[in-house]
Amino acid sequence: MADIVVDSHVHLGPTLQNHSSPLEFDAVTGKATVAALDEAGIDVGIAFAPLYEGGKFDDADYKLANYAIAQACAEFPDRFVGYARVNPNRRKAAIDEYKHCLDDYKLRGLMLHPDWESFYPTNQSLLWPLAELCAEYKVPMTFHVGYYPKCQPMLFIPLAEAFPTVPIYLKHIGYEYWRDAVIMATRYENVYLETAGASTSGEILAAIRWAGANKVCYGSDLPYCLPAVVIKKIESLPIPDEDKALVLGLNSARLNNIPLRKAAKAVVR
Amino acid sequence: MIIDAYAQMGPGIANHASQLIIPMHDTSTPEGLIAIMDRIGIDRSIVFAPKWVGGRFVDPDYVQSNRYVADAVKQHPKRLVGCARVNPNYGADAVKELERCLGEYGFKGVMLDPEWENFHPGDTALVYPLLEIARAKKAPVVFHSWYAPSEPALFWKVATDFPDLQIVIAHMGGRLTVDAALIAERAPNLNLETSDHMYRLGPFAKRLGVRRILFGTNTPFAAPEAELYKVTVRKDLTSEEKDLILGGNAARLYGLG
């Protein structure tokens, strides 16, 4: 139904093998992940590293993981948009790694997890240099949102104001703070909501009604979650088909310069 | 047989129009609910009043809503299973209302919402008298579970204090599914209902045992198609296991023929 389906939240890479909890898919390689995308009818996955939780693959600075994303993008350029993931606490090393990802790997965005990596989104010394690179390269940032005290949506106010040209995705529609995340998306033109995983269909509908269908982007959290179920939630909502198309893919296609198939082009707002 | 263990119906639905989470379908009447059931392929629904959020229909003690559910069940006995909803903060009046629901109305279960009604599930003065009535009638008690004070941990002591009462933790504990699963593993009378839960249903069900998982939709506040699909799409559950989750377990717990 949708013109293009873009999953704004896909994890892949070798460090998934460190995870003790069961996964829905094998997403260690680009090839395996493409099979999961195909199964759910996803055209393009925005892919970044899973969280590093120790184990056999030693990759606390995400270098191995970013390399895997680069490989997947090189192998399947039509199926993946790759984002870098870094730990901002590494300071210069994190900035260097991100620059390496942009210049050498041609990755097209930055994923950060303030709770897991332990930093405040208000921390200018750690975060602003990375955001400046996003502004310079005209690429989005995407953040895990949800969990006190480092991931409440309101903590992103200074970042959204300081970098008005950088699209900022708030993942999981802010989890337990989904109402606050919706407020952020209504207040800031550059703030978008992403539906990954735990967002309920009621919350997704509320986000679309209050922030607008042009501010909500489908994401699944693959391989922790079945993307087909998240898509089904969005398709089942009592909203116009053109709004579903925006949420399922057109918004993220626009934000990430993903080319549309010919039929879809007329629908873009 | 597919049984929805978590459906909401009655005149209180209309009050929700101004809320952040709005009804996706009009289930203010039994016909509205049954139309959705027919469309999705649900045979029976365990039905209770939506939370009272203020508005034109004034019913904070759920007395009118329960009577409405009772009438609906009388009209559609093959499709709807009545479930009482009471507000424990009404004390003796809540006790009286629950007795009427499980007696005169013949309801099969009880739904309590600690988050909305703002009570502690382990409150021995307000909640335990209600649980005693449910136990005497062999009626399962469904607790909404999401934000505090309805997080899964709070049902652990309740389950231990009422070992012969079947308790259903709705939404698999919301975003605290791992907590819910850890506690349910240690309290055999705890069951988990699936609506609005998202991550890794199959592995959770397998680990706890599929007999402890009940399919629910949270109609009309969630998309029922997606809630059903979430179970049917899984490749790690056999069709027998899916049958139990989709209806067999609810039939056993609620004594439905």
Chai-1 contact restraints between the chains, C-beta under 6 A:
chainA,res_idxA,chainB,res_idxB,connection_type,confidence,min_distance_angstrom,max_distance_angstrom,comment,restraint_id
A,P22,B,P203,contact,1.0,0.0,6.0,A-B,restraint_1
A,G197,B,M198,contact,1.0,0.0,6.0,A-B,restraint_2
A,A198,B,R175,contact,1.0,0.0,6.0,A-B,restraint_3
A,A198,B,M198,contact,1.0,0.0,6.0,A-B,restraint_4
A,T200,B,D196,contact,1.0,0.0,6.0,A-B,restraint_5
A,T200,B,A222,contact,1.0,0.0,6.0,A-B,restraint_6
A,S201,B,A222,contact,1.0,0.0,6.0,A-B,restraint_7
A,S201,B,A223,contact,1.0,0.0,6.0,A-B,restraint_8
A,S201,B,A226,contact,1.0,0.0,6.0,A-B,restraint_9
A,G202,B,I21,contact,1.0,0.0,6.0,A-B,restraint_10
A,G202,B,F221,contact,1.0,0.0,6.0,A-B,restraint_11
A,G202,B,A222,contact,1.0,0.0,6.0,A-B,restraint_12
A,A206,B,L20,contact,1.0,0.0,6.0,A-B,restraint_13
A,A206,B,I21,contact,1.0,0.0,6.0,A-B,restraint_14
A,Y224,B,Y199,contact,1.0,0.0,6.0,A-B,restraint_15
A,C225,B,Y199,contact,1.0,0.0,6.0,A-B,restraint_16
A,A228,B,V233,contact,1.0,0.0,6.0,A-B,restraint_17
A,V229,B,K230,contact,1.0,0.0,6.0,A-B,restraint_18
A,K232,B,A226,contact,1.0,0.0,6.0,A-B,restraint_19
A,K232,B,Y229,contact,1.0,0.0,6.0,A-B,restraint_20
A,K233,B,A223,contact,1.0,0.0,6.0,A-B,restraint_21
A,K233,B,A226,contact,1.0,0.0,6.0,A-B,restraint_22
A,S236,B,A223,contact,1.0,0.0,6.0,A-B,restraint_23
A,S236,B,E225,contact,1.0,0.0,6.0,A-B,restraint_24
A,S236,B,A226,contact,1.0,0.0,6.0,A-B,restraint_25
A,P238,B,M24,contact,1.0,0.0,6.0,A-B,restraint_26
